[in-house]
Every structure is written in structure tokens, then in C-alpha cells.
Amino acid sequence: MSSVGRASSIRNIGPVSTAWLAEVGVESLEDLERVGSVEAYRRVREQRPQKASLNLLWALQGALMELHWADVPDEIKEQLLEELG
């Protein structure tokens, strides 16, 4: 299976975000689990600073928590923002 095929199976992640993640070495849910949502988001933001919004961070965390991105609790979002710095 191609890397796009694997990454596209990550919950909350559409085709554009899948491509962005692949560019930074996050090609599967296992990769995302290894690097974490904040680091994956940082990597994408470095490559695409005008494109990647915080919704991507929420989507990545939601994927790790098996939640829709909009259902990530506010306290988790606050923790992610603190970690992001």
C-alpha cells in the first residue's frame, strides 16, 4: 500500500493534510503515535506556515484519541497549545 493510502486511513485526515504529513515523514497512524500530534503539527507548519491551521493539530490529536477533531476536549487543546509554545 502506498504511503498516501496508509496516511489517508488516519481518522480526521483528508487528502491535502495526508500529503502534508507525508512530506514531513508521517505516513501512518504508527508514525503519528511515535512523533505525537504537536511535533507532527510543528513539522507541517514549518513546511506550510500559511496553510496549516490549528484545526490540523486538533485533527491529529483527535486521531490519536479516536475522536472527531471537534470533540477533542478544551482542556486537551489547552495542553497542546502549551506544549506548542
Buried (B, 14 or more C-beta within 10 A) or exposed (E): EEBBEBBBEBBBBEEEBBBBBBEBEBBBBEBBEEBBBBBBBBBBBEEBEEEBEEEBBBBBBBBBBEBEBEEBEEEBBEEBEEBBE
